[in-house]
Amino acid sequence: YLGNTMVQWLWGGFAVDNATLTRFFIIHFMFPFMIIALVMIHLLFLHQTGSMNPLGINSNHDKIPFHPYYSLKDTMGFVLLSSL
């Protein structure tokens, strides 16, 4: 049964006095991973369809597919930014 485990994790276990701090640190720890997940979603979906047409709506203009150079450039930019 996962309900009891989830409640203990959400409220910081059995320590009532420390529950707020525990929740804060868990959210603070997970925030960079959420940012990385959003970056990956951005790279997978926006760069697949092209930055001029992120929704994939058909138009009369000829679309040039997104070049892997830009994905590599974005990855290198992310690595450099995260190393600061």
C-alpha positions in Angstrom: 0.0 0.0 0.0 1.6 3.2 -1.2 -0.7 5.7 0.6 1.1 5.6 3.9 4.5 5.9 2.3 3.4 8.9 0.2 1.8 10.7 3.2 5.0 10.2 5.2 7.1 11.5 2.3 4.8 14.5 1.7 4.6 15.5 5.4 8.3 14.8 6.2 7.9 11.5 8.0 6.8 11.4 11.6 8.7 14.5 12.7 5.9 17.1 13.0 8.3 19.9 14.0 10.6 19.4 11.1 8.0 18.7 8.4 8.1 22.2 6.8 11.9 22.1 6.5 11.9 18.6 5.1 9.4 19.6 2.4 11.4 22.7 1.6 14.6 20.8 1.1 13.0 18.1 -1.0 11.5 20.7 -3.3 14.8 22.6 -3.4 16.6 19.4 -4.3 14.2 18.4 -7.0 14.0 21.8 -8.7 17.2 21.5 -10.8 15.9 18.1 -12.1 12.6 19.6 -13.0 14.5 22.3 -15.0 16.5 19.6 -16.7 13.3 17.8 -17.6 11.8 20.9 -19.1 15.0 21.6 -21.1 14.8 18.0 -22.5 11.1 18.4 -23.4 12.0 21.7 -25.1 14.8 20.0 -27.1 12.7 17.0 -28.1 9.5 18.7 -29.1 10.4 22.2 -30.2 13.5 21.3 -32.1 11.9 18.3 -33.8 9.2 20.4 -35.5 11.4 23.5 -36.1 11.5 26.7 -34.1 9.3 28.6 -36.6 6.5 26.1 -36.2 6.5 24.5 -32.7 2.9 23.3 -33.0 3.4 21.5 -36.3 0.7 23.4 -38.0 0.8 22.9 -41.8 1.6 26.0 -43.8 2.5 26.8 -47.4 6.0 27.8 -46.6 8.8 25.3 -47.1 10.2 24.4 -43.7 13.9 23.5 -43.3 14.2 20.7 -40.7 16.0 21.6 -37.5 19.7 20.9 -38.0 21.5 18.8 -35.3 24.0 21.6 -35.0 21.5 23.7 -33.0 20.8 20.8 -30.6 24.5 20.4 -30.1 24.8 24.2 -29.6 22.0 24.2 -27.1 23.6 21.3 -25.2 27.0 23.0 -25.1 25.3 26.2 -23.9 23.6 24.3 -21.1 26.8 22.6 -20.1 28.7 25.9 -20.0 25.9 27.6 -18.1 25.6 24.8 -15.6 29.4 24.8 -15.0 29.3 28.4 -13.9 
